[in-house]
Structures are given as structure tokens and as C-alpha cells.
């Protein structure tokens, strides 16, 4: 179906066209109407045409490596979708489905070429739309990328925090316990053997002072490391929550599709029953 000039005037991409140029372009492009839940194109279809949303709602989705459906874009009024595949003349990398009754303008690469020849300024609008889709893709990747908690914490840690982790790691090891016991035994044995000449005779007051200072310094260092571990656990919990929320959304979407499929099967069953009933009644009426 041919497109009208009134519809083209409300599309930002064609707002700079005069009456004559708009009429020529309106004769070239086509107006497409899609029913609710009707597929506009799917992954692998030839990318011959792109679409401009006039009314209704469209969801552009793709399928990731886990075979999960991922929402890529929800174009607004006057925005393009399927644009990259149309320009490159490559198969579509996404699925586009009309959420409700939708009207789109179907546009080809030749139509874009003719538009740019008449109005070169329209190229900036095309670049703006392409940049929006690019930024949306970047945001999608950022949101879905799996992050390593340890890497995130290490990137943000300071030099003092790394020292605290090293001290806590060494202080809680058997190496530290055995080494500390050996040093204490050597220290006390030497002081006992020297007797009057010892620098720290029994009850080893100097040693107790050193141990108290060591405990006073070691305790806050270990607490600092424990705080960082709590931060790791909290971040890990937040990431787990995001993953669980996405999983819940996927399950709910799958359940909705199963319910919709069940309703459709029920409609088909009713239609088949009506058809079979009508065929059974036809011979009886003809015999009468």
C-alpha cells in the first residue's frame, strides 16, 4: 500500500522534504500494517528493507548463546529498525514483532539513497538514529556482562587495603603460626640460658610488650581485611540477585508464551470441532 504525504510529514527523518520531494518519496515507499503479535521479520531473513514506526509498538529482540530471548530495542514513533541489515544488505540479526496493531513504512536502500541526494541533511538524522541503537547495544552488553567479583574489588582496592589482605592472609596461615612459635621458643630459651646477662629475664616483660603491640596492630588490619571480604560478599549477592531476577523474568515470559500457546491450541481445537460438526450435519440436511 502506498504511503501518504501526511504520514511522511510526521516522521522526523522526512520533515525537511518539500511537497514535491515528499510526493516522490511517498510513491516509492510502502505502508505496511501488522496485526498484534505478527512477526515483521526474523533472524536470517534477507535484510532488503528497513522499517519506520508510524503507530503501534514493536519489540526488536535477539537470541543469545544461552538461547534466551534478549530485548534489544523498542523503537518509538518515527524511529528506524532493521536499518543496519538494510544498509549492509545482509540477513537480519534480530527479530521484530508487532506488540499491538502497528503501522510501519517500509523503506529500502534505494529510497535512502534518493532521500540523501535530495536532502543531504537527512544523513545526520540517520547517523543520530544509528548512534542511539549503538548506545543501546552497549548498555545491553554492560547490563548482561558477567562480572568477576574479585576482579571488580581488586581494581578498586588501594595499596593499604592490599597490604591488609596480605597481612591477614599470612597471619591466618600455618606458616605464621609455626614461625611465631619457633621465634618465641628461641627468644625464651636464649633469655633463660643467659640468666643474669639476659636482656629480658623471666617473666619476659619486653616480650609481652612486643606481643601487645603486635596484637594491637594486627587486630585492626585483620578487621580491615574482613570488611573487604564483607564487601565482596555483598557485591556477589547483588550480582546473584541480578542473575536470579533475569532468570525469573525469562521464566515468567516463557510461562506467558505457554499460556498463549495453550489458548491458541484451544481456539484451533474449537475451530476443528465446529468444522467437523458442520460436515457431519451436511449429509443429514441433504438427505432430508
Helices and strands as residue ranges (DSSP letters): H 5-9, G 12-14, H 19-28, E 30-34, E 39-41, E 49-55, E 58-63, E 69-73, E 80-81, H 83-88, E 95-98, E 102-108, H 109-118, H 122-144, H 149-156, H 159-171, H 174-194, G 195-197, H 205-287
